[in-house]
Amino acid sequence: MFVSIAHAMGSAGGSGAAGGPEAFMQFVPLLAMLAIFYFLLIRPQQKRAKQHKAMLDALKKGDQVLTTGGLVGRIVDMDGDILTLDLGGTTVNLARSYVVGLTESKVARESKNGKDDK
């Protein structure tokens, strides 16, 4: 009885060697999915991280920035990775890594749109 089950589990082609093109073809869909994940998810995220790091490295006094907490302020002092932001009537100290991006001041937007020439 066990011999007939073992014979039934044997390969249909009669070749006992595993491998060759059939084994490679089983991995093609997996390799295709990995390539898709890389180009659609991993690579764009790395590009955004590189741009954000470059923006953080280029910060200087006088830049108006947006923080992760939603505060908009102007950089008045920089001490290494600690920034001092002027929020209008208040100044706060903030780690450089909490800056999300640069914003334009109202004056800069108006001069860009040509509203100063009234």
Secondary structure, DSSP 8 states (H G I E B T S, - for coil): -HHHHHHHTS-SS------THHHHHHHHHHHHHHHHHIIIIIHHHHHHHHHHHHHHHT--TT-EEEETTS-EEEEEEEETTEEEEE-SS-EEEEEGGGEEEE---HHHHHHHHTTT--
